[in-house]
Amino acid sequence: FLILPIFLLFCFCTKKEEFKYKNSDLPVQERIDDLISRMTLKEKVAQLQIEDFIYDYTDTVKLYEQLKNGLGMLSSYQLSLEKTVESRNLIQKFVIDNTRLGIPVIFLDEGLHGLMKPDATSFPQAIGLACSWDTELYEKVYTVVAHEMRSRGAQIALSPVLDVCRDPRWGRVEETYGEDPFLNGMLASAAIKGFQGSAEGTIAPGHVAATLKHLVGHGEPENGLNISPCNKSERVLREFHMLPFKMAVDSVKPYTVMASYNEIDGVPSHKNKWLLKKVLRDEWGFDGMLISDFGGIEMLYERHKVANTPQDAALQAYEAGIEIALPGNFYAHLPQLVKEGKINEDDIDKAVAKILHLKFISGLFDNRYSDLE
């Protein structure tokens, strides 16, 4: 008579403990620690990867091939409002139901001067908005952008652009706030407050995490050619190109920073330990996520020629501090690098904790889907 009740009590307690990370009553850090303790190395590395597109979100066989270990973040086509909500909900449900731990996916959107999707509000281009010199207006504009992103299921904005434009021949001038570093810093800080809904680094309801782009020197490439080197002195870099980034990090605590494509003194930003660790982390105290630009890690191997193999490119970027790879195929090499003793799994855990933190505070574990209405 006593065995069955004891057995049922044991099963209940074990089950409750097993799903501790799903318990919304527990502190976020406790949920993160519990979840990481249950993850395999491949599942951890999957959280450090961003995929650019899911080409057919109704093909469950292909979805499983791409998502069997989970995924950190996902971008998407420029779909209509209805198709965006439908595709994201279907993908989210597939990940929840068909991966071992059911870790939800973060969705990304571009929001330089409005959500870059059909049926969304389009404001004047960034260089035009900058002519207002109006920080209150900026905060209002990017609050609208954040709400339109979040309502369609996104949690991160790949904006704003803080590149100080010092060469009008550069083909991305219109993405910038112009040539003045102080103006850039003030307007970018206002934009981040609009995106995140706070100046304390928290993400308010109905808001998204902001991404500072691109650290650093991207706006003054040699001969105005995109991705060309920025061969400037450290004084010029600090007084012009770095100032807006430091102002934003100091005053509004952005959640994410993205490295730039260019090189400085022959060192591409995606492997630049001085830039990403000494300056950004140690001097400025930035403790958020550090992500690659699209194909930035791949360029170490294919364009800059500073890596001998794709695996070497992944190692160089990771050692420099790049935590999230966009797209993620180059960080698929990380498990092998751990096996070879070139990367410490404890360091991977720290990077994974950051992306899981955003997933928890965004409510993805408790409220995963978007409502079309």
C-alpha positions in Angstrom: 0.0 0.0 0.0 2.9 2.3 0.6 5.0 1.5 -2.5 2.7 3.1 -5.1 2.3 6.5 -3.4 6.0 6.7 -2.8 6.7 5.8 -6.4 4.3 8.5 -7.7 5.8 11.1 -5.4 9.2 10.2 -6.7 8.1 10.5 -10.3 6.4 13.9 -9.7 9.5 15.4 -8.0 11.8 14.0 -10.7 9.7 15.4 -13.5 9.4 18.8 -11.8 13.1 19.0 -11.4 13.8 17.8 -15.0 11.9 20.7 -16.4 13.2 23.3 -14.0 14.2 25.7 -16.9 10.6 25.8 -18.0 9.4 27.0 -14.7 8.5 30.7 -15.1 8.3 31.2 -11.4 12.1 30.7 -11.0 14.7 33.5 -11.5 16.0 33.8 -15.0 19.6 32.9 -14.1 18.5 29.7 -12.4 16.6 28.7 -15.5 19.6 29.5 -17.7 22.0 27.4 -15.5 19.6 24.5 -15.4 19.1 24.5 -19.2 22.8 24.8 -20.0 23.5 21.8 -17.7 21.2 19.7 -19.9 22.6 20.7 -23.3 25.0 18.7 -25.4 27.9 20.5 -27.0 26.2 20.5 -30.4 23.0 21.9 -28.9 25.1 24.7 -27.3 26.9 25.5 -30.5 23.6 25.6 -32.4 22.6 28.5 -30.1 25.6 30.5 -31.3 24.5 30.3 -34.9 22.2 32.6 -37.0 20.7 31.2 -40.2 19.7 33.8 -42.8 16.6 32.0 -44.3 14.4 29.0 -44.0 13.5 28.5 -47.7 10.5 26.3 -47.3 9.1 26.4 -43.8 6.4 23.8 -44.6 9.0 21.1 -45.5 9.3 19.3 -42.3 12.2 17.0 -43.5 14.4 20.0 -44.5 13.3 21.8 -41.3 14.6 18.9 -39.2 17.9 18.8 -41.1 18.4 22.5 -40.3 17.0 22.6 -36.8 17.5 19.2 -35.2 19.9 20.6 -32.6 18.0 23.8 -32.2 19.0 27.3 -33.4 20.0 30.6 -31.9 18.5 33.1 -34.3 16.8 33.2 -37.6 16.2 35.9 -40.2 13.5 35.6 -42.9 12.4 36.7 -46.3 10.7 40.1 -46.8 7.2 38.5 -46.4 3.9 40.1 -46.0 2.5 40.7 -42.5 0.4 37.5 -42.7 3.1 35.3 -44.1 5.7 36.6 -41.6 3.5 35.7 -38.6 2.5 32.4 -40.2 6.1 31.3 -41.1 7.5 32.3 -37.7 4.8 30.6 -35.7 5.2 27.4 -37.7 9.0 27.4 -37.4 8.7 28.1 -33.7 6.2 25.4 -33.1 8.4 22.9 -35.1 11.5 23.7 -33.0 9.5 23.5 -29.7 7.9 20.1 -30.7 10.8 18.4 -32.5 14.0 19.3 -30.7 15.1 17.5 -27.6 14.9 20.5 -25.2 12.4 22.7 -27.1 14.5 25.9 -27.0 12.7 28.6 -29.0 14.3 30.6 -31.8 15.0 34.3 -31.8 13.9 36.1 -35.0 15.8 39.1 -36.5 14.6 42.1 -38.4 16.3 45.1 -40.1 15.0 48.5 -39.0 17.3 51.2 -40.3 14.4 53.6 -41.0 11.5 51.4 -40.4 10.8 47.7 -40.3 12.2 46.3 -43.6 9.1 44.3 -44.6 5.9 44.9 -46.6 3.0 46.5 -44.8 5.3 48.4 -42.4 5.9 52.1 -41.7 8.7 53.5 -43.7 10.3 56.7 -42.3 12.9 58.9 -44.1 16.2 57.2 -44.7 18.7 57.5 -41.8 20.7 60.3 -43.3 17.4 62.2 -43.7 16.3 61.5 -40.2 19.7 62.8 -38.9 18.9 66.2 -40.4 16.3 66.7 -37.7 18.9 66.8 -34.9 16.0 65.8 -32.7 16.6 63.1 -30.2 13.0 63.0 -28.9 11.8 62.4 -32.4 14.3 59.7 -32.9 13.2 57.8 -29.8 9.5 58.0 -31.0 10.4 56.8 -34.5 12.3 53.8 -33.3 9.7 53.0 -30.7 7.2 52.6 -33.6 9.8 50.4 -35.4 10.3 48.2 -32.3 6.6 47.7 -31.9 6.1 46.7 -35.5 9.0 44.2 -35.2 7.9 42.7 -31.9 4.3 42.3 -33.0 5.5 40.2 -35.9 7.6 37.9 -33.7 11.1 39.5 -33.8 13.2 40.0 -30.7 16.3 41.7 -32.2 16.8 44.7 -34.5 19.9 44.7 -36.7 20.0 48.5 -36.2 21.1 51.2 -35.7 24.1 52.0 -37.9 26.7 54.1 -36.1 29.3 54.3 -38.9 30.6 57.8 -39.1 30.6 58.7 -42.8 33.9 60.4 -43.7 34.0 59.6 -47.4 31.0 60.5 -49.6 32.1 58.0 -52.3 31.2 55.1 -50.0 28.1 53.4 -51.2 26.4 53.1 -47.8 26.3 56.8 -46.9 22.5 56.9 -46.7 22.6 54.3 -43.9 24.5 56.6 -41.6 23.7 59.6 -39.5 26.4 61.7 -41.3 29.9 62.8 -40.6 29.7 64.2 -37.1 30.6 61.7 -34.4 28.9 63.5 -31.6 25.6 63.8 -33.5 25.9 60.1 -34.4 26.3 59.2 -30.7 23.3 61.3 -29.6 21.0 60.1 -32.3 22.0 56.5 -32.0 21.5 56.6 -28.2 18.0 57.9 -28.8 17.3 55.2 -31.3 18.5 52.5 -28.9 16.2 53.8 -26.2 13.3 53.6 -28.7 14.2 50.1 -29.7 14.8 48.7 -26.2 12.3 50.9 -24.3 14.9 51.7 -21.6 18.3 53.2 -21.0 19.3 50.5 -18.5 19.9 47.6 -20.9 16.6 45.9 -20.2 14.1 45.1 -23.0 10.7 46.6 -22.2 7.5 44.8 -23.3 6.8 45.5 -27.0 10.4 46.4 -27.6 13.4 44.6 -29.1 17.2 44.4 -28.5 19.2 46.9 -30.5 22.4 46.1 -32.4 25.2 48.6 -32.9 26.8 48.4 -36.3 29.6 48.2 -37.4 32.6 48.3 -35.1 34.7 50.0 -36.4 35.9 52.3 -39.2 33.5 51.0 -41.8 32.5 54.5 -42.9 35.9 55.7 -44.1 37.2 52.8 -46.4 40.1 53.3 -48.7 39.0 55.0 -52.0 35.4 54.8 -50.7 35.2 51.1 -51.7 32.9 49.1 -49.4 34.8 46.6 -47.1 38.1 48.2 -48.0 40.7 48.8 -45.2 40.3 51.7 -42.8 43.9 52.7 -42.4 43.6 55.5 -39.8 45.6 56.3 -36.7 44.4 55.2 -33.3 43.6 58.9 -32.5 41.4 59.2 -35.5 39.7 55.9 -34.8 39.0 56.9 -31.2 37.9 60.6 -31.8 35.8 60.0 -34.8 34.8 56.4 -35.5 34.7 54.9 -31.9 33.1 57.9 -30.2 29.4 57.2 -31.1 29.8 53.5 -30.1 31.3 54.5 -26.7 28.6 57.1 -26.1 25.9 54.5 -26.7 27.5 51.8 -24.6 28.0 54.3 -21.7 24.5 55.9 -21.8 21.9 53.4 -23.0 23.5 49.9 -22.7 22.7 48.3 -26.1 22.2 44.5 -26.0 24.3 43.6 -29.1 27.3 44.9 -31.0 28.2 43.8 -34.6 31.8 43.7 -35.9 32.7 45.5 -39.2 33.9 44.0 -42.5 36.9 46.2 -42.8 40.4 45.8 -41.5 42.5 48.2 -39.4 46.3 48.1 -39.8 46.0 44.8 -41.7 43.8 43.1 -39.0 40.1 42.4 -40.0 37.7 43.5 -37.2 36.3 39.9 -36.9 39.7 38.7 -35.5 40.8 42.0 -33.9 41.4 41.2 -30.2 42.5 44.7 -29.5 39.3 46.1 -30.8 36.8 43.6 -29.5 38.3 42.6 -26.2 40.6 45.3 -25.0 38.6 48.3 -26.2 35.0 47.1 -26.3 35.0 44.7 -23.3 37.8 45.9 -21.0 37.9 49.7 -21.6 34.2 50.3 -22.3 32.8 47.6 -20.1 30.4 46.2 -22.7 29.0 42.8 -21.5 26.4 42.1 -24.1 26.4 39.9 -27.2 29.0 40.3 -29.9 27.9 39.0 -33.3 29.4 38.8 -36.8 28.3 40.7 -39.8 26.8 38.6 -42.5 29.7 36.4 -43.8 32.2 38.3 -41.8 33.8 35.1 -40.4 33.8 33.5 -43.8 35.7 36.6 -45.2 38.7 35.9 -42.9 39.2 32.8 -45.1 37.9 33.8 -48.5 38.5 37.6 -48.7 41.1 38.7 -46.2 43.1 35.5 -46.5 44.2 35.6 -42.9 42.8 32.1 -42.2 44.2 29.0 -43.8 40.9 27.0 -43.5 37.2 27.6 -42.6 38.0 26.0 -39.3 40.9 28.4 -38.7 38.6 31.3 -39.5 36.1 30.1 -36.9 38.9 29.8 -34.3 40.3 33.2 -35.0 36.8 34.9 -34.8 35.9 33.0 -31.6 39.2 33.8 -29.9 38.7 37.5 -30.8 35.4 37.4 -29.0 32.7 36.9 -31.7 30.0 35.0 -29.9 27.3 34.6 -32.6 28.0 33.7 -36.2 25.9 35.0 -39.1 25.3 32.8 -41.0 26.1 30.0 -38.7 27.8 27.4 -40.9 31.3 28.5 -39.9 30.6 28.0 -36.2 29.6 24.4 -36.9 33.4 23.9 -36.6 33.4 24.7 -32.8 32.7 21.2 -31.5 35.7 19.9 -33.3 37.8 22.8 -32.0 36.7 21.9 -28.4 37.6 18.3 -29.1 41.1 19.4 -30.2 41.5 21.4 -27.0 41.7 24.8 -28.9 38.5 26.1 -27.3 37.2 25.7 -23.8 33.6 24.5 -23.5 33.1 26.7 -20.4 33.7 29.7 -22.6 31.0 28.5 -25.0 28.6 28.2 -22.0 29.1 31.9 -21.2 28.2 32.8 -24.7 25.2 30.5 -24.8 24.0 32.0 -21.5 23.8 35.4 -23.2 21.5 34.3 -26.0 19.4 32.2 -23.6 19.1 35.3 -21.3 17.5 37.2 -24.2 15.2 34.3 -24.9 14.0 34.2 -21.3 13.6 37.9 -20.8 11.7 38.2 -24.2 9.2 35.7 -22.8 9.9 33.1 -25.6 9.8 30.1 -23.3 6.4 31.2 -21.9 4.7 33.1 -24.8 6.2 31.8 -28.1 3.8 32.8 -30.8 2.7 36.0 -32.5 -1.0 36.9 -32.9 -1.9 38.1 -36.4 -4.6 40.3 -34.9 
